[in-house]
Each structure stands twice: as structure tokens, then as C-alpha cells.
Amino acid sequence: AAGMHDGSVLGVPYFECVPKHGICVRQTQLQSDGTVFSAVAAPTRGSSSNPAVVPPASPSMPLAAPAPQDEEPITVPSKEKIADGSISLGQQVAWHGKQGIVRYIGEVKFSKGEWIG
């Protein structure tokens, strides 16, 4: 496991990823080469984007089982880019040398300011 959660922090779903692979960090904690992936993930019910920084799934690591239709999580809507425009949804980034894809950008309930997941 390379992260801390599955995209939910303190019970709030910001994005979806494999358990223990999601992180939420400040822009200053990330490195980026500028690569942007066109498809982040399919949007979930109630959100315009399926948000955050999650390591790409490896072929040997199955994704988490999808939630039943009547219990599908509703994620917090994400911004498309951070305030200065240097990081956007779907962009490849690194955190402590671990590669991931941005799936969420925005405010969080656990702290003030703009966070990236």
C-alpha cells in the first residue's frame, strides 16, 4: 500500500481508489512532469467529476469491488485545476517518489485551503 485511504477522509468521500492507496496533500508536496491523462475515471452519481492522487492500479492488484447501485457513494465535486493552473485532474504526479493520478482538487472538511487527492 502506498497511501492512507480509499479516497474517503473522516467519512467524507472525495474520490474513489483502491483501499490504502489514496492521499490528500498540498500542492507543495507534489512533483509533476506535466503529463495529463484524458480519462480520470467514470463520474459517480451526484458529481461532475470523479475526483485525487492515487497510484495507478497494477495488473496484479484488483480494484475495489463496486458499490451496489442503491449504495453508490456520492463524492465531493472536484475543481478541474488548482488555483494557479499548474495541476489538473488526470495529471500524473509524484508524492515521496510514488507515482499517482490527480482525482480530486478542492477544499476538504478536515483542513482549510486547497487540497489535491
GUMIZA-247941 format. One record per residue: residue in three letters; x, y, z of N, C-alpha, C, O in turn. Coordinates in nm, 3 decimals. Example, Ala and Ser with C-alpha at 12.3 -4.5 7.8 and 13.67 -1.06 7.14 Angstrom:
# GUMIZA-247941
+-----+---------+---------+---------+---------+---------+---------+---------+---------+---------+---------+---------+---------+
|  aa |     n.x |     n.y |     n.z |    ca.x |    ca.y |    ca.z |     c.x |     c.y |     c.z |     o.x |     o.y |     o.z |
+-----+---------+---------+---------+---------+---------+---------+---------+---------+---------+---------+---------+---------+
| ALA |   1.319 |  -0.569 |   0.780 |   1.230 |  -0.450 |   0.780 |   1.320 |  -0.330 |   0.780 |   1.424 |  -0.332 |   0.846 |
| SER |   1.285 |  -0.225 |   0.708 |   1.367 |  -0.106 |   0.714 |   1.290 |   0.003 |   0.787 |   1.341 |   0.114 |   0.804 |
+-----+---------+---------+---------+---------+---------+---------+---------+---------+---------+---------+---------+---------+
***
This chain:
# GUMIZA-247941
+-----+---------+---------+---------+---------+---------+---------+---------+---------+---------+---------+---------+---------+
|  aa |     n.x |     n.y |     n.z |    ca.x |    ca.y |    ca.z |     c.x |     c.y |     c.z |     o.x |     o.y |     o.z |
+-----+---------+---------+---------+---------+---------+---------+---------+---------+---------+---------+---------+---------+
| ALA |   0.084 |  -0.118 |   0.000 |   0.000 |   0.000 |   0.000 |   0.088 |   0.124 |   0.000 |   0.187 |   0.133 |   0.073 |
| ALA |   0.050 |   0.218 |  -0.084 |   0.131 |   0.338 |  -0.098 |   0.067 |   0.462 |  -0.038 |   0.132 |   0.566 |  -0.028 |
| GLY |  -0.058 |   0.453 |   0.002 |  -0.128 |   0.569 |   0.052 |  -0.187 |   0.546 |   0.189 |  -0.139 |   0.462 |   0.266 |
| MET |  -0.293 |   0.621 |   0.219 |  -0.351 |   0.617 |   0.353 |  -0.498 |   0.578 |   0.356 |  -0.547 |   0.533 |   0.460 |
| HIS |  -0.570 |   0.594 |   0.245 |  -0.714 |   0.570 |   0.248 |  -0.765 |   0.531 |   0.109 |  -0.687 |   0.511 |   0.017 |
| ASP |  -0.897 |   0.521 |   0.096 |  -0.961 |   0.483 |  -0.030 |  -1.027 |   0.602 |  -0.101 |  -1.113 |   0.583 |  -0.187 |
| GLY |  -0.986 |   0.722 |  -0.065 |  -1.045 |   0.842 |  -0.121 |  -1.142 |   0.910 |  -0.027 |  -1.183 |   1.024 |  -0.051 |
| SER |  -1.180 |   0.841 |   0.081 |  -1.266 |   0.899 |   0.184 |  -1.180 |   0.935 |   0.304 |  -1.096 |   0.856 |   0.346 |
| VAL |  -1.201 |   1.055 |   0.358 |  -1.126 |   1.100 |   0.475 |  -1.227 |   1.142 |   0.581 |  -1.312 |   1.228 |   0.556 |
| LEU |  -1.218 |   1.082 |   0.697 |  -1.309 |   1.111 |   0.808 |  -1.455 |   1.096 |   0.764 |  -1.541 |   1.175 |   0.804 |
| GLY |  -1.481 |   0.994 |   0.682 |  -1.617 |   0.965 |   0.638 |  -1.667 |   1.045 |   0.520 |  -1.781 |   1.026 |   0.477 |
| VAL |  -1.586 |   1.135 |   0.465 |  -1.627 |   1.217 |   0.351 |  -1.560 |   1.161 |   0.225 |  -1.437 |   1.159 |   0.218 |
| PRO |  -1.637 |   1.117 |   0.125 |  -1.579 |   1.063 |   0.002 |  -1.540 |   1.172 |  -0.097 |  -1.626 |   1.239 |  -0.154 |
| TYR |  -1.409 |   1.191 |  -0.118 |  -1.359 |   1.292 |  -0.211 |  -1.334 |   1.232 |  -0.349 |  -1.349 |   1.301 |  -0.450 |
| PHE |  -1.296 |   1.105 |  -0.356 |  -1.271 |   1.032 |  -0.479 |  -1.271 |   0.885 |  -0.445 |  -1.284 |   0.848 |  -0.328 |
| GLU |  -1.256 |   0.800 |  -0.544 |  -1.251 |   0.655 |  -0.522 |  -1.119 |   0.598 |  -0.570 |  -1.068 |   0.637 |  -0.675 |
| CYS |  -1.064 |   0.505 |  -0.491 |  -0.943 |   0.435 |  -0.531 |  -0.932 |   0.307 |  -0.450 |  -1.013 |   0.281 |  -0.361 |
| VAL |  -0.832 |   0.228 |  -0.481 |  -0.804 |   0.105 |  -0.408 |  -0.775 |   0.141 |  -0.262 |  -0.703 |   0.237 |  -0.236 |
| PRO |  -0.830 |   0.066 |  -0.166 |  -0.801 |   0.097 |  -0.025 |  -0.651 |   0.108 |   0.003 |  -0.571 |   0.031 |  -0.051 |
| LYS |  -0.615 |   0.203 |   0.087 |  -0.477 |   0.230 |   0.130 |  -0.389 |   0.279 |   0.015 |  -0.267 |   0.261 |   0.019 |
| HIS |  -0.449 |   0.340 |  -0.088 |  -0.373 |   0.394 |  -0.200 |  -0.399 |   0.543 |  -0.222 |  -0.332 |   0.605 |  -0.304 |
| GLY |  -0.495 |   0.600 |  -0.151 |  -0.528 |   0.742 |  -0.170 |  -0.456 |   0.831 |  -0.070 |  -0.427 |   0.791 |   0.043 |
| ILE |  -0.429 |   0.953 |  -0.113 |  -0.371 |   1.054 |  -0.025 |  -0.437 |   1.188 |  -0.057 |  -0.490 |   1.207 |  -0.166 |
| CYS |  -0.435 |   1.279 |   0.036 |  -0.474 |   1.418 |   0.016 |  -0.359 |   1.503 |   0.065 |  -0.319 |   1.495 |   0.181 |
| VAL |  -0.305 |   1.585 |  -0.025 |  -0.187 |   1.664 |   0.008 |  -0.200 |   1.806 |  -0.047 |  -0.290 |   1.836 |  -0.126 |
| ARG |  -0.109 |   1.892 |  -0.004 |  -0.098 |   2.028 |  -0.058 |  -0.013 |   2.023 |  -0.184 |   0.068 |   1.932 |  -0.203 |
| GLN |  -0.030 |   2.122 |  -0.270 |   0.045 |   2.129 |  -0.395 |   0.196 |   2.121 |  -0.371 |   0.267 |   2.059 |  -0.450 |
| THR |   0.245 |   2.182 |  -0.264 |   0.388 |   2.187 |  -0.239 |   0.448 |   2.049 |  -0.211 |   0.570 |   2.033 |  -0.213 |
| GLN |   0.365 |   1.949 |  -0.185 |   0.414 |   1.814 |  -0.156 |   0.423 |   1.727 |  -0.281 |   0.463 |   1.611 |  -0.272 |
| LEU |   0.386 |   1.781 |  -0.397 |   0.382 |   1.702 |  -0.520 |   0.487 |   1.747 |  -0.620 |   0.527 |   1.864 |  -0.623 |
| GLN |   0.531 |   1.653 |  -0.703 |   0.614 |   1.682 |  -0.818 |   0.536 |   1.637 |  -0.940 |   0.461 |   1.539 |  -0.933 |
| SER |   0.554 |   1.709 |  -1.052 |   0.481 |   1.673 |  -1.173 |   0.566 |   1.694 |  -1.296 |   0.647 |   1.787 |  -1.302 |
| ASP |   0.547 |   1.605 |  -1.395 |   0.616 |   1.624 |  -1.522 |   0.522 |   1.686 |  -1.625 |   0.562 |   1.707 |  -1.740 |
| GLY |   0.398 |   1.716 |  -1.584 |   0.303 |   1.780 |  -1.674 |   0.216 |   1.685 |  -1.754 |   0.126 |   1.731 |  -1.825 |
| THR |   0.240 |   1.553 |  -1.746 |   0.160 |   1.457 |  -1.820 |   0.016 |   1.458 |  -1.769 |  -0.008 |   1.448 |  -1.649 |
| VAL |  -0.079 |   1.470 |  -1.862 |  -0.220 |   1.466 |  -1.825 |  -0.285 |   1.349 |  -1.896 |  -0.270 |   1.333 |  -2.017 |
| PHE |  -0.359 |   1.268 |  -1.821 |  -0.431 |   1.155 |  -1.876 |  -0.573 |   1.202 |  -1.909 |  -0.636 |   1.269 |  -1.828 |
| SER |  -0.622 |   1.167 |  -2.027 |  -0.752 |   1.217 |  -2.072 |  -0.868 |   1.164 |  -1.990 |  -0.964 |   1.237 |  -1.965 |
| ALA |  -0.864 |   1.041 |  -1.947 |  -0.974 |   0.985 |  -1.869 |  -0.927 |   0.960 |  -1.727 |  -0.834 |   0.882 |  -1.704 |
| VAL |  -0.992 |   1.026 |  -1.632 |  -0.956 |   1.006 |  -1.491 |  -1.029 |   0.883 |  -1.441 |  -0.966 |   0.790 |  -1.391 |
| ALA |  -1.160 |   0.882 |  -1.453 |  -1.245 |   0.770 |  -1.415 |  -1.387 |   0.810 |  -1.448 |  -1.415 |   0.927 |  -1.473 |
| ALA |  -1.476 |   0.713 |  -1.447 |  -1.615 |   0.745 |  -1.474 |  -1.673 |   0.826 |  -1.359 |  -1.648 |   0.793 |  -1.243 |
| PRO |  -1.748 |   0.931 |  -1.390 |  -1.808 |   1.011 |  -1.283 |  -1.905 |   0.928 |  -1.199 |  -1.969 |   0.836 |  -1.250 |
| THR |  -1.914 |   0.962 |  -1.073 |  -2.010 |   0.894 |  -0.986 |  -2.136 |   0.977 |  -0.976 |  -2.135 |   1.096 |  -1.007 |
| ARG |  -2.242 |   0.914 |  -0.934 |  -2.369 |   0.983 |  -0.920 |  -2.353 |   1.105 |  -0.831 |  -2.293 |   1.096 |  -0.724 |
| GLY |  -2.405 |   1.219 |  -0.875 |  -2.402 |   1.340 |  -0.794 |  -2.275 |   1.422 |  -0.809 |  -2.259 |   1.521 |  -0.737 |
| SER |  -2.185 |   1.386 |  -0.899 |  -2.064 |   1.467 |  -0.914 |  -2.037 |   1.492 |  -1.061 |  -2.070 |   1.409 |  -1.146 |
| SER |  -1.978 |   1.606 |  -1.091 |  -1.946 |   1.639 |  -1.228 |  -1.812 |   1.577 |  -1.269 |  -1.786 |   1.559 |  -1.387 |
| SER |  -1.731 |   1.546 |  -1.173 |  -1.601 |   1.483 |  -1.198 |  -1.580 |   1.376 |  -1.093 |  -1.627 |   1.390 |  -0.980 |
| ASN |  -1.510 |   1.271 |  -1.128 |  -1.475 |   1.175 |  -1.026 |  -1.334 |   1.206 |  -0.983 |  -1.235 |   1.169 |  -1.046 |
| PRO |  -1.330 |   1.274 |  -0.877 |  -1.205 |   1.323 |  -0.836 |  -1.100 |   1.218 |  -0.817 |  -0.986 |   1.250 |  -0.782 |
| ALA |  -0.829 |   1.245 |  -0.728 |  -0.721 |   1.267 |  -0.642 |  -0.601 |   1.185 |  -0.661 |  -0.595 |   1.104 |  -0.754 |
| VAL |  -0.496 |   1.203 |  -0.570 |  -0.373 |   1.139 |  -0.612 |  -0.379 |   0.994 |  -0.570 |  -0.376 |   0.962 |  -0.451 |
| VAL |  -0.387 |   0.906 |  -0.668 |  -0.387 |   0.764 |  -0.638 |  -0.287 |   0.698 |  -0.729 |  -0.281 |   0.730 |  -0.848 |
| PRO |  -0.209 |   0.606 |  -0.677 |  -0.115 |   0.537 |  -0.765 |  -0.191 |   0.459 |  -0.870 |  -0.297 |   0.405 |  -0.841 |
| PRO |  -0.141 |   0.451 |  -0.992 |  -0.208 |   0.372 |  -1.094 |  -0.221 |   0.227 |  -1.048 |  -0.130 |   0.172 |  -0.986 |
| ALA |  -0.335 |   0.165 |  -1.078 |  -0.357 |   0.027 |  -1.037 |  -0.263 |  -0.064 |  -1.115 |  -0.242 |  -0.045 |  -1.235 |
| SER |  -0.208 |  -0.160 |  -1.047 |  -0.121 |  -0.255 |  -1.115 |  -0.206 |  -0.372 |  -1.163 |  -0.310 |  -0.400 |  -1.103 |
| PRO |  -0.163 |  -0.441 |  -1.270 |  -0.242 |  -0.553 |  -1.320 |  -0.263 |  -0.662 |  -1.215 |  -0.364 |  -0.734 |  -1.220 |
| SER |  -0.171 |  -0.676 |  -1.121 |  -0.184 |  -0.781 |  -1.021 |  -0.269 |  -0.738 |  -0.902 |  -0.299 |  -0.821 |  -0.816 |
| MET |  -0.307 |  -0.611 |  -0.896 |  -0.385 |  -0.562 |  -0.783 |  -0.527 |  -0.532 |  -0.829 |  -0.547 |  -0.437 |  -0.905 |
| PRO |  -0.626 |  -0.611 |  -0.785 |  -0.763 |  -0.585 |  -0.829 |  -0.815 |  -0.456 |  -0.769 |  -0.777 |  -0.416 |  -0.659 |
| LEU |  -0.903 |  -0.390 |  -0.843 |  -0.969 |  -0.272 |  -0.791 |  -1.072 |  -0.314 |  -0.688 |  -1.117 |  -0.429 |  -0.688 |
| ALA |  -1.111 |  -0.221 |  -0.602 |  -1.213 |  -0.250 |  -0.502 |  -1.343 |  -0.283 |  -0.573 |  -1.373 |  -0.230 |  -0.679 |
| ALA |  -1.421 |  -0.372 |  -0.512 |  -1.550 |  -0.410 |  -0.569 |  -1.641 |  -0.287 |  -0.574 |  -1.643 |  -0.208 |  -0.480 |
| PRO |  -1.715 |  -0.271 |  -0.683 |  -1.804 |  -0.156 |  -0.692 |  -1.916 |  -0.165 |  -0.590 |  -1.958 |  -0.274 |  -0.551 |
| ALA |  -1.965 |  -0.050 |  -0.547 |  -2.075 |  -0.046 |  -0.452 |  -2.203 |  -0.085 |  -0.524 |  -2.218 |  -0.058 |  -0.643 |
| PRO |  -2.297 |  -0.149 |  -0.453 |  -2.426 |  -0.180 |  -0.515 |  -2.491 |  -0.052 |  -0.564 |  -2.470 |   0.055 |  -0.506 |
| GLN |  -2.570 |  -0.060 |  -0.671 |  -2.631 |   0.058 |  -0.733 |  -2.702 |   0.148 |  -0.632 |  -2.687 |   0.270 |  -0.639 |
| ASP |  -2.778 |   0.092 |  -0.539 |  -2.853 |   0.174 |  -0.445 |  -2.765 |   0.231 |  -0.334 |  -2.813 |   0.313 |  -0.255 |
| GLU |  -2.640 |   0.190 |  -0.325 |  -2.550 |   0.240 |  -0.222 |  -2.427 |   0.307 |  -0.281 |  -2.327 |   0.323 |  -0.211 |
| GLU |  -2.432 |   0.348 |  -0.407 |  -2.317 |   0.409 |  -0.473 |  -2.277 |   0.537 |  -0.399 |  -2.361 |   0.622 |  -0.374 |
| PRO |  -2.148 |   0.551 |  -0.364 |  -2.105 |   0.670 |  -0.291 |  -2.117 |   0.795 |  -0.376 |  -2.096 |   0.790 |  -0.498 |
| ILE |  -2.149 |   0.905 |  -0.314 |  -2.154 |   1.034 |  -0.382 |  -2.029 |   1.110 |  -0.337 |  -2.013 |   1.139 |  -0.219 |
| THR |  -1.941 |   1.142 |  -0.432 |  -1.817 |   1.210 |  -0.397 |  -1.836 |   1.361 |  -0.400 |  -1.925 |   1.413 |  -0.467 |
| VAL |  -1.750 |   1.431 |  -0.328 |  -1.749 |   1.576 |  -0.327 |  -1.704 |   1.624 |  -0.466 |  -1.604 |   1.573 |  -0.517 |
| PRO |  -1.775 |   1.718 |  -0.529 |  -1.733 |   1.766 |  -0.662 |  -1.593 |   1.826 |  -0.658 |  -1.555 |   1.893 |  -0.561 |
| SER |  -1.518 |   1.802 |  -0.763 |  -1.380 |   1.849 |  -0.773 |  -1.368 |   1.966 |  -0.870 |  -1.448 |   1.980 |  -0.962 |
| LYS |  -1.267 |   2.049 |  -0.847 |  -1.230 |   2.152 |  -0.944 |  -1.154 |   2.082 |  -1.056 |  -1.104 |   1.971 |  -1.037 |
| GLU |  -1.145 |   2.146 |  -1.171 |  -1.069 |   2.091 |  -1.284 |  -0.919 |   2.116 |  -1.269 |  -0.837 |   2.034 |  -1.312 |
| LYS |  -0.882 |   2.231 |  -1.209 |  -0.741 |   2.269 |  -1.193 |  -0.724 |   2.339 |  -1.059 |  -0.819 |   2.389 |  -1.000 |
| ILE |  -0.596 |   2.340 |  -1.010 |  -0.569 |   2.417 |  -0.888 |  -0.569 |   2.565 |  -0.923 |  -0.567 |   2.600 |  -1.041 |
| ALA |  -0.570 |   2.651 |  -0.823 |  -0.584 |   2.795 |  -0.843 |  -0.484 |   2.853 |  -0.943 |  -0.521 |   2.938 |  -1.024 |
| ASP |  -0.357 |   2.810 |  -0.939 |  -0.258 |   2.867 |  -1.031 |  -0.252 |   2.793 |  -1.165 |  -0.173 |   2.830 |  -1.252 |
| GLY |  -0.336 |   2.690 |  -1.183 |  -0.344 |   2.618 |  -1.311 |  -0.234 |   2.519 |  -1.338 |  -0.232 |   2.457 |  -1.445 |
| SER |  -0.141 |   2.500 |  -1.245 |  -0.026 |   2.412 |  -1.271 |  -0.055 |   2.263 |  -1.254 |   0.022 |   2.180 |  -1.303 |
| ILE |  -0.163 |   2.228 |  -1.186 |  -0.201 |   2.088 |  -1.168 |  -0.349 |   2.075 |  -1.200 |  -0.430 |   2.156 |  -1.156 |
| SER |  -0.385 |   1.970 |  -1.278 |  -0.524 |   1.949 |  -1.316 |  -0.565 |   1.803 |  -1.295 |  -0.480 |   1.715 |  -1.279 |
| LEU |  -0.696 |   1.779 |  -1.296 |  -0.747 |   1.643 |  -1.282 |  -0.687 |   1.555 |  -1.392 |  -0.672 |   1.599 |  -1.506 |
| GLY |  -0.654 |   1.433 |  -1.357 |  -0.598 |   1.340 |  -1.454 |  -0.448 |   1.352 |  -1.474 |  -0.389 |   1.271 |  -1.546 |
| GLN |  -0.386 |   1.449 |  -1.413 |  -0.242 |   1.471 |  -1.431 |  -0.162 |   1.370 |  -1.348 |  -0.200 |   1.337 |  -1.235 |
| GLN |  -0.053 |   1.321 |  -1.404 |   0.036 |   1.232 |  -1.330 |   0.125 |   1.316 |  -1.240 |   0.183 |   1.415 |  -1.283 |
| VAL |   0.135 |   1.275 |  -1.115 |   0.218 |   1.344 |  -1.017 |   0.294 |   1.242 |  -0.934 |   0.267 |   1.122 |  -0.942 |
| ALA |   0.388 |   1.290 |  -0.855 |   0.463 |   1.203 |  -0.764 |   0.456 |   1.262 |  -0.624 |   0.461 |   1.384 |  -0.606 |
| TRP |   0.446 |   1.175 |  -0.526 |   0.445 |   1.211 |  -0.385 |   0.543 |   1.118 |  -0.316 |   0.522 |   0.997 |  -0.313 |
| HIS |   0.649 |   1.172 |  -0.260 |   0.755 |   1.092 |  -0.196 |   0.803 |   0.979 |  -0.288 |   0.828 |   0.867 |  -0.243 |
| GLY |   0.817 |   1.011 |  -0.417 |   0.868 |   0.914 |  -0.514 |   0.766 |   0.815 |  -0.566 |   0.799 |   0.733 |  -0.651 |
| LYS |   0.643 |   0.820 |  -0.517 |   0.538 |   0.728 |  -0.563 |   0.451 |   0.799 |  -0.666 |   0.404 |   0.911 |  -0.642 |
| GLN |   0.430 |   0.734 |  -0.780 |   0.350 |   0.792 |  -0.888 |   0.201 |   0.779 |  -0.862 |   0.156 |   0.682 |  -0.801 |
| GLY |   0.125 |   0.876 |  -0.908 |  -0.019 |   0.871 |  -0.895 |  -0.087 |   0.964 |  -0.994 |  -0.021 |   1.037 |  -1.068 |
| ILE |  -0.219 |   0.960 |  -0.993 |  -0.301 |   1.041 |  -1.082 |  -0.390 |   1.131 |  -0.997 |  -0.451 |   1.084 |  -0.901 |
| VAL |  -0.399 |   1.259 |  -1.031 |  -0.484 |   1.352 |  -0.957 |  -0.630 |   1.321 |  -0.987 |  -0.672 |   1.319 |  -1.103 |
| ARG |  -0.709 |   1.295 |  -0.881 |  -0.851 |   1.264 |  -0.895 |  -0.940 |   1.359 |  -0.817 |  -1.062 |   1.351 |  -0.827 |
| TYR |  -0.882 |   1.449 |  -0.740 |  -0.961 |   1.547 |  -0.665 |  -0.878 |   1.673 |  -0.643 |  -0.759 |   1.666 |  -0.611 |
| ILE |  -0.942 |   1.788 |  -0.661 |  -0.881 |   1.917 |  -0.630 |  -0.990 |   2.002 |  -0.564 |  -1.098 |   2.020 |  -0.620 |
| GLY |  -0.961 |   2.053 |  -0.446 |  -1.058 |   2.141 |  -0.383 |  -1.044 |   2.148 |  -0.233 |  -0.945 |   2.104 |  -0.175 |
| GLU |  -1.146 |   2.204 |  -0.172 |  -1.149 |   2.218 |  -0.027 |  -1.188 |   2.085 |   0.036 |  -1.256 |   2.003 |  -0.024 |
| VAL |  -1.143 |   2.067 |   0.159 |  -1.174 |   1.946 |   0.236 |  -1.232 |   1.987 |   0.371 |  -1.214 |   2.101 |   0.415 |
| LYS |  -1.299 |   1.895 |   0.436 |  -1.360 |   1.927 |   0.565 |  -1.262 |   1.918 |   0.681 |  -1.289 |   1.971 |   0.789 |
| PHE |  -1.147 |   1.852 |   0.660 |  -1.053 |   1.831 |   0.770 |  -0.950 |   1.942 |   0.784 |  -0.876 |   1.944 |   0.883 |
| SER |  -0.942 |   2.036 |   0.689 |  -0.844 |   2.145 |   0.698 |  -0.883 |   2.255 |   0.599 |  -0.961 |   2.232 |   0.506 |
| LYS |  -0.828 |   2.374 |   0.618 |  -0.856 |   2.485 |   0.529 |  -0.765 |   2.481 |   0.407 |  -0.659 |   2.418 |   0.409 |
| GLY |  -0.808 |   2.549 |   0.301 |  -0.725 |   2.561 |   0.183 |  -0.757 |   2.460 |   0.075 |  -0.848 |   2.379 |   0.088 |
| GLU |  -0.679 |   2.467 |  -0.032 |  -0.698 |   2.378 |  -0.147 |  -0.611 |   2.253 |  -0.131 |  -0.491 |   2.264 |  -0.104 |
| TRP |  -0.671 |   2.137 |  -0.146 |  -0.603 |   2.008 |  -0.133 |  -0.613 |   1.930 |  -0.263 |  -0.705 |   1.952 |  -0.342 |
| ILE |  -0.519 |   1.840 |  -0.283 |  -0.515 |   1.757 |  -0.402 |  -0.515 |   1.611 |  -0.358 |  -0.439 |   1.572 |  -0.269 |
| GLY |  -0.600 |   1.533 |  -0.420 |  -0.608 |   1.390 |  -0.387 |  -0.584 |   1.305 |  -0.507 |  -0.587 |   1.182 |  -0.498 |
+-----+---------+---------+---------+---------+---------+---------+---------+---------+---------+---------+---------+---------+
***
